[in-house]
Amino acid sequence: MAIIQIVTIAIVASLLVLLVKEQKPTFAFLIVLLTSVIIFFFVIEYIGKVIELIRALSNKANIDNMYLETILQIIGISYVAEFGAHLTRDAGLESVAAKIELAGKLLIIVLAVPILTAVIETILNFLP
């Protein structure tokens, strides 16, 4: 099971960070960064499978690909922004993490405008 491997890697990295943090905080952060990237590569395969499933379902439901791609981009932005914010918080840069989160939210709003426009137009078409 992948989760057992991921948890094992995280526990080993956590122990290494605890041992090294006092004397080499930079090296400890590099361990955190490397561990995060390794875990990300473990789950990227599963993310691809989920995206394939969502695309297959949207094709069966005749959903416009533009909407699906936009929603997948929004989901991707939210995960990447959260990942980056957590890493910068781990480095002690709370203000930079807040800026990453703000940028992610703004990019999501920009991407959501066409979908919001389509929803409003659909609602207006139902009104007499």
GUKEKOL-229561 format. One line per 10 residues: number of its first residue (from 1); for each residue x, y, z of C-alpha. Coordinates in steps of 0.02 Angstrom, whole numbers, plus 50000, padded with zeros to 5 digits. Example, Ala and Ser with C-alpha at 12.3 -4.5 7.8 and 13.67 -1.06 7.14 Angstrom:
1	50615/49775/50390; 50684/49947/50357 $
end
This chain:
1	50000/50000/50000; 50061/50171/49954; 50001/50253/50114; 50114/50142/50218; 50264/50196/50113; 50213/50378/50124; 50190/50373/50313; 50355/50281/50335; 50448/50411/50232; 50363/50551/50330 $
11	50407/50474/50499; 50589/50446/50450; 50600/50623/50383; 50520/50692/50541; 50647/50602/50650; 50790/50665/50541; 50724/50843/50553; 50710/50831/50742; 50889/50769/50753; 50962/50899/50635 $
21	50854/51051/50669; 50952/51116/50818; 51121/51120/50732; 51078/51140/50548; 50907/51219/50523; 50940/51245/50337; 50977/51061/50314; 50820/51018/50412; 50715/51124/50294; 50795/51039/50144 $
31	50744/50871/50218; 50565/50936/50234; 50567/51000/50056; 50638/50838/49986; 50513/50735/50084; 50369/50841/50019; 50426/50818/49840; 50446/50630/49862; 50272/50615/49935; 50203/50721/49794 $
41	50280/50603/49665; 50202/50456/49757; 50027/50529/49740; 50041/50605/49566; 50001/50435/49487; 49838/50426/49584; 49795/50604/49538; 49814/50558/49354; 49694/50412/49376; 49565/50523/49458 $
51	49579/50651/49318; 49556/50514/49188; 49400/50454/49279; 49328/50630/49289; 49360/50655/49103; 49274/50491/49060; 49124/50537/49166; 49113/50711/49089; 49118/50637/48914; 48974/50520/48958 $
61	48877/50668/49029; 48915/50777/48875; 48993/50914/48981; 49089/51044/48882; 49278/51013/48896; 49309/51197/48929; 49213/51186/49094; 49300/51025/49144; 49473/51095/49105; 49434/51253/49203 $
71	49375/51154/49354; 49530/51043/49348; 49640/51198/49337; 49551/51273/49487; 49578/51113/49586; 49761/51110/49533; 49788/51291/49583; 49712/51260/49754; 49824/51109/49788; 49983/51191/49724 $
81	49947/51351/49822; 49915/51252/49981; 50072/51148/49954; 50178/51304/49927; 50101/51394/50075; 50136/51248/50191; 50316/51238/50133; 50345/51423/50160; 50264/51411/50332; 50383/51268/50372 $
91	50524/51386/50327; 50454/51515/50448; 50391/51634/50313; 50211/51660/50366; 50189/51821/50266; 50249/51740/50105; 50131/51593/50136; 49987/51715/50153; 50035/51795/49987; 50038/51624/49902 $
101	49864/51588/49968; 49801/51758/49910; 49875/51732/49737; 49794/51561/49727; 49624/51631/49775; 49638/51771/49648; 49687/51652/49508; 49540/51540/49553; 49422/51689/49542; 49492/51736/49371 $
111	49468/51558/49307; 49292/51545/49381; 49225/51700/49292; 49180/51610/49128; 49089/51473/49223; 48997/51601/49328; 48950/51696/49170; 48882/51537/49090; 48779/51498/49246; 48706/51673/49251 $
121	48665/51668/49064; 48580/51499/49087; 48475/51568/49230; 48428/51722/49129; 48373/51611/48983; 48249/51525/49099; 48170/51690/49151; 48032/51763/49041 $
end
